[in-house]
Amino acid sequence: MVDTSVSLSGLILDNPIIPASGTFGYGYEYAELFDINCLGSFSFKGTTREARFGNPTPRIAECPAGMINSVGLQNPGVEKVISEELPKLKECFSKKVIANVGGFSLEEYAETCQMLDSQEQVGLLEVNISCPNVHNGGMSFGTDPKMAAEVTKRVKAVTTKPLYIKLSPNVTDIVEIAKACEDAGADGISMINTLLGMRIDLKTKKPIIANKMGGFSGSAILPVALRMVYQVYDAVKIPIIGMGGVATAKDVIEMMLAGATAVQIGAANLVNPFVCKEIIEKLPEEMAKYSINSLSEIIGGAH
């Protein structure tokens, strides 16, 4: 019998499969399709202190081997997430969830994280300093090591649960930023968020997305994600949640060999809502094929 369990800073997951924030809503939407308790955990929709309508439409552009989105952190705000979304989720998901938090100031990050930290259902905080779709927030914190460290310190000072910082690939040196977060007290790293991309409509000769640019995700970015996870694993001692173009059980194993302890699935959920369930079911077969008895033993195995 193979062992698919992993540990994220003391949070034990039955398997390393985690739907990524923004692709799985608040969970109960997918619970209508299958029993989501098969998941290791999931990262719920990015939450900010105030409600956000998000960016103007159109927000989505298709492209080969992926997609570009510019949703802009649309969410009902942290108070409604706590009072309405989490109670609905509790009815269909019995495990701890990952609370993904966005922000536009140090104070907002700290306040929102403190509120979610107090929720019993939340097992881990994932602070998004890497969203390319909002102005004056998100990625502006994630491209500067000093700012990334400052966000980490401010949130860590008011929370008790493991804190993972979600990093942007749209930087010259992601290793420097990961090390800055570790030095500031982060318990782990989530990486990578989307690459910055765009499409142009040949008929109108203008960008398809109203925001001009957006986050490029999908299978095309897997090699970039693997390279960055590999580099950061060599530089830090804290766990990494790897993501970026993962769509199969083989991709999961490859990401873990690069250095990921757990793996998030993003864009693939939007193509096939059953993909996480199918990957979990396929994992034991793939492990046997490559003589893997325990997934936790292969973390960083490519080094």
C-alpha positions as CSV (number, residue, x, y, z in Angstrom):
1,M,0.0,0.0,0.0
2,V,1.5,3.3,-1.1
3,D,1.6,6.3,1.3
4,T,0.3,9.6,-0.4
5,S,0.3,11.6,2.8
6,V,2.4,14.8,3.3
7,S,2.9,17.3,6.1
8,L,2.7,21.1,5.6
9,S,4.1,22.7,8.7
10,G,2.4,20.1,10.9
11,L,-0.9,20.1,8.9
12,I,-1.2,16.5,7.7
13,L,-2.8,16.0,4.3
14,D,-4.0,12.6,3.1
15,N,-2.5,13.5,-0.3
16,P,-0.6,16.5,-1.7
17,I,-3.4,17.6,-4.1
18,I,-4.8,21.2,-3.4
19,P,-7.0,23.1,-5.8
20,A,-5.5,26.5,-6.2
21,S,-7.1,29.7,-5.1
22,G,-9.5,31.3,-7.6
23,T,-10.1,28.0,-9.5
24,F,-12.2,26.2,-6.8
25,G,-14.5,29.0,-5.4
26,Y,-15.3,28.3,-1.8
27,G,-15.5,24.5,-2.4
28,Y,-19.2,23.8,-2.1
29,E,-19.7,24.6,-5.8
30,Y,-17.5,21.6,-6.7
31,A,-19.1,19.5,-3.9
32,E,-22.2,19.2,-6.1
33,L,-20.0,17.2,-8.6
34,F,-18.0,14.9,-6.3
35,D,-17.0,14.4,-2.7
36,I,-14.4,17.0,-2.2
37,N,-13.2,15.4,1.0
38,C,-10.9,13.3,-1.2
39,L,-8.7,16.4,-1.6
40,G,-5.7,17.0,0.6
41,S,-7.0,20.5,1.2
42,F,-7.9,23.4,-1.0
43,S,-7.1,27.1,-1.2
44,F,-10.3,29.2,-1.3
45,K,-10.9,32.2,-3.4
46,G,-8.6,35.1,-2.7
47,T,-10.1,37.2,0.1
48,T,-9.6,40.9,0.8
49,R,-10.8,43.1,3.8
50,E,-13.4,44.8,1.7
51,A,-15.7,43.3,-0.9
52,R,-14.4,43.7,-4.5
53,F,-16.3,43.6,-7.8
54,G,-13.0,42.9,-9.6
55,N,-11.7,44.2,-12.9
56,P,-13.9,45.4,-15.9
57,T,-14.8,42.8,-18.6
58,P,-13.6,41.1,-20.7
59,R,-11.4,39.4,-18.1
60,I,-10.5,36.1,-19.9
61,A,-8.5,35.4,-23.0
62,E,-7.7,32.0,-24.4
63,C,-4.3,31.0,-25.7
64,P,-2.5,27.8,-26.8
65,A,-1.8,25.5,-23.8
66,G,-3.3,28.0,-21.3
67,M,-5.4,31.0,-20.6
68,I,-5.0,34.6,-19.4
69,N,-7.3,36.0,-16.7
70,S,-7.7,39.4,-15.1
71,V,-10.5,38.8,-12.6
72,G,-9.0,41.2,-10.1
73,L,-9.7,39.4,-6.7
74,Q,-13.4,39.6,-7.0
75,N,-14.8,38.4,-3.6
76,P,-17.4,39.4,-1.0
77,G,-14.9,40.6,1.6
78,V,-13.6,38.8,4.7
79,E,-16.6,39.4,7.0
80,K,-19.0,37.7,4.6
81,V,-16.5,34.9,3.9
82,I,-16.5,34.2,7.6
83,S,-20.2,34.6,8.2
84,E,-21.6,33.1,5.0
85,E,-19.0,31.1,2.9
86,L,-17.2,29.1,5.6
87,P,-20.5,27.8,7.2
88,K,-21.7,26.6,3.8
89,L,-18.3,25.0,3.2
90,K,-18.4,23.2,6.6
91,E,-21.4,21.3,5.5
92,C,-19.5,19.5,2.6
93,F,-15.8,19.6,3.7
94,S,-14.6,18.2,7.0
95,K,-10.8,19.0,6.6
96,K,-8.9,22.1,7.2
97,V,-8.8,24.6,4.4
98,I,-6.2,27.1,3.2
99,A,-7.2,30.8,3.5
100,N,-5.8,32.8,0.6
101,V,-5.5,36.5,1.4
102,G,-5.0,39.5,-0.9
103,G,-4.3,43.1,0.1
104,F,-3.4,46.6,-0.8
105,S,-1.6,47.7,2.4
106,L,0.4,46.1,5.2
107,E,-2.5,46.9,7.6
108,E,-5.1,45.2,5.3
109,Y,-3.0,42.1,5.0
110,A,-2.5,41.9,8.8
111,E,-6.2,42.6,9.6
112,T,-7.6,40.1,7.1
113,C,-5.2,37.4,8.1
114,Q,-5.9,37.9,11.8
115,M,-9.6,37.5,11.2
116,L,-9.2,34.3,9.2
117,D,-6.5,32.9,11.6
118,S,-9.2,32.8,14.3
119,Q,-11.5,30.5,12.2
120,E,-11.4,26.8,13.2
121,Q,-11.7,25.6,9.6
122,V,-8.6,27.4,8.5
123,G,-5.5,25.3,8.8
124,L,-3.0,27.5,7.0
125,L,-2.8,31.0,5.7
126,E,-1.6,31.7,2.1
127,V,-0.7,35.4,1.6
128,N,-0.9,36.4,-2.0
129,I,1.8,39.1,-2.7
130,S,1.8,38.1,-6.3
131,C,-1.5,38.9,-8.0
132,P,-0.7,40.6,-11.4
133,N,-4.3,41.7,-11.9
134,V,-4.7,44.5,-9.4
135,H,-3.0,47.9,-9.2
136,N,-1.2,49.1,-6.1
137,G,-1.5,45.8,-4.4
138,G,-0.5,42.1,-4.7
139,M,2.4,42.0,-7.0
140,S,3.8,45.4,-6.0
141,F,4.6,43.7,-2.6
142,G,5.9,40.5,-4.2
143,T,8.5,42.0,-6.5
144,D,10.5,43.7,-3.7
145,P,12.3,41.5,-1.1
146,K,12.0,44.2,1.6
147,M,8.3,44.6,1.0
148,A,7.8,40.9,0.9
149,A,9.6,40.6,4.2
150,E,7.6,43.4,5.7
151,V,4.2,41.8,4.8
152,T,5.5,38.5,6.3
153,K,6.5,40.1,9.6
154,R,3.3,42.1,9.9
155,V,1.1,39.1,9.3
156,K,3.2,36.8,11.5
157,A,2.9,39.2,14.4
158,V,-0.9,38.8,14.6
159,T,-1.4,35.2,13.6
160,T,-0.8,31.7,15.1
161,K,-1.3,29.4,12.1
162,P,1.3,28.4,9.5
163,L,2.0,31.3,7.1
164,Y,2.8,30.6,3.5
165,I,3.7,33.5,1.1
166,K,2.6,33.1,-2.5
167,L,5.3,34.4,-4.8
168,S,5.2,36.0,-8.3
169,P,7.3,34.6,-11.1
170,N,7.4,38.1,-12.7
171,V,10.7,38.9,-11.0
172,T,14.4,38.8,-11.9
173,D,15.4,36.6,-8.8
174,I,12.6,34.7,-7.1
175,V,15.2,33.0,-4.8
176,E,16.1,36.4,-3.2
177,I,12.4,37.0,-2.4
178,A,11.8,33.5,-1.0
179,K,14.8,33.9,1.3
180,A,13.6,37.3,2.5
181,C,10.2,35.8,3.4
182,E,11.9,32.9,5.2
183,D,14.1,35.2,7.2
184,A,11.1,37.3,8.1
185,G,9.4,34.3,9.6
186,A,7.4,32.6,6.9
187,D,6.5,29.0,7.5
188,G,6.4,28.1,3.8
189,I,6.3,29.3,0.3
190,S,3.6,28.9,-2.4
191,M,4.8,29.3,-5.9
192,I,4.4,30.2,-8.7
193,N,1.5,32.5,-9.4
194,T,0.7,33.4,-13.0
195,L,3.1,34.9,-15.5
196,L,2.1,38.2,-16.9
197,G,0.7,37.9,-20.5
198,M,-1.7,39.4,-23.0
199,R,-3.5,38.7,-26.3
200,I,-4.5,41.2,-29.0
201,D,-7.8,41.0,-31.0
202,L,-6.8,41.2,-34.7
203,K,-10.2,42.6,-35.7
204,T,-10.2,45.5,-33.2
205,K,-6.4,45.7,-33.1
206,K,-6.7,46.2,-29.3
207,P,-5.9,44.0,-26.3
208,I,-8.6,41.4,-25.7
209,I,-8.6,41.9,-21.9
210,A,-10.0,45.2,-20.6
211,N,-7.1,45.5,-18.1
212,K,-4.7,45.0,-21.2
213,M,-2.6,42.3,-19.4
214,G,-3.5,39.4,-17.1
215,G,-2.2,36.3,-15.5
216,F,-1.0,33.5,-17.9
217,S,-1.6,30.0,-16.5
218,G,-2.0,26.5,-17.9
219,S,0.3,23.7,-19.0
220,A,2.6,26.0,-20.9
221,I,4.1,27.4,-17.7
222,L,4.9,24.1,-16.0
223,P,8.6,24.2,-17.1
224,V,9.0,27.7,-15.6
225,A,7.3,26.6,-12.4
226,L,9.5,23.5,-12.0
227,R,12.6,25.6,-12.6
228,M,11.7,28.1,-9.9
229,V,10.6,25.5,-7.4
230,Y,13.9,23.7,-7.9
231,Q,15.9,26.9,-7.4
232,V,14.0,28.0,-4.2
233,Y,14.2,24.4,-2.7
234,D,18.0,24.7,-2.8
235,A,17.9,28.1,-1.1
236,V,15.4,27.7,1.8
237,K,14.6,25.2,4.5
238,I,10.9,25.8,4.7
239,P,8.3,23.7,2.7
240,I,7.1,24.7,-0.7
241,I,3.6,24.3,-2.2
242,G,4.4,24.0,-5.9
243,M,2.0,25.1,-8.7
244,G,2.0,26.3,-12.3
245,G,0.7,24.2,-15.2
246,V,0.2,21.0,-13.2
247,A,-2.5,18.8,-14.8
248,T,-1.6,15.1,-14.3
249,A,-0.4,12.7,-11.6
250,K,3.0,12.6,-13.5
251,D,3.2,16.4,-13.2
252,V,2.6,16.2,-9.5
253,I,5.4,13.7,-9.0
254,E,7.7,15.9,-11.2
255,M,6.8,19.0,-9.1
256,M,7.6,17.1,-5.8
257,L,10.9,15.8,-7.2
258,A,11.7,19.5,-7.9
259,G,11.1,20.3,-4.2
260,A,7.4,20.8,-3.6
261,T,5.8,19.2,-0.5
262,A,2.3,19.7,-1.8
263,V,1.0,20.7,-5.2
264,Q,-1.8,23.0,-6.2
265,I,-3.9,22.6,-9.4
266,G,-5.2,25.8,-11.0
267,A,-6.2,26.3,-14.6
268,A,-6.8,22.5,-15.1
269,N,-9.9,22.8,-12.8
270,L,-11.5,25.2,-15.3
271,V,-11.0,22.8,-18.2
272,N,-12.0,19.6,-16.2
273,P,-13.8,20.1,-12.9
274,F,-13.0,16.5,-12.0
275,V,-9.2,16.8,-12.6
276,C,-8.1,16.8,-8.9
277,K,-10.2,13.8,-8.1
278,E,-8.8,12.0,-11.2
279,I,-5.2,12.9,-10.2
280,I,-5.7,11.6,-6.7
281,E,-7.1,8.3,-8.0
282,K,-4.2,8.0,-10.5
283,L,-1.4,8.8,-8.0
284,P,-1.0,5.3,-6.5
285,E,-0.7,3.7,-10.0
286,E,1.9,6.3,-11.1
287,M,3.8,5.8,-7.8
288,A,4.0,2.1,-8.4
289,K,5.2,2.6,-12.0
290,Y,8.1,4.6,-10.7
291,S,8.8,2.5,-7.6
292,I,7.7,5.2,-5.2
293,N,6.3,3.9,-1.8
294,S,5.9,7.2,-0.1
295,L,5.4,10.6,-1.6
296,S,6.9,12.4,1.3
297,E,10.2,10.6,0.6
298,I,10.6,12.0,-2.9
299,I,10.4,15.7,-2.0
300,G,13.4,17.3,-3.6
301,G,14.5,14.0,-4.9
302,A,15.8,15.5,-8.2
303,H,18.5,17.4,-6.3
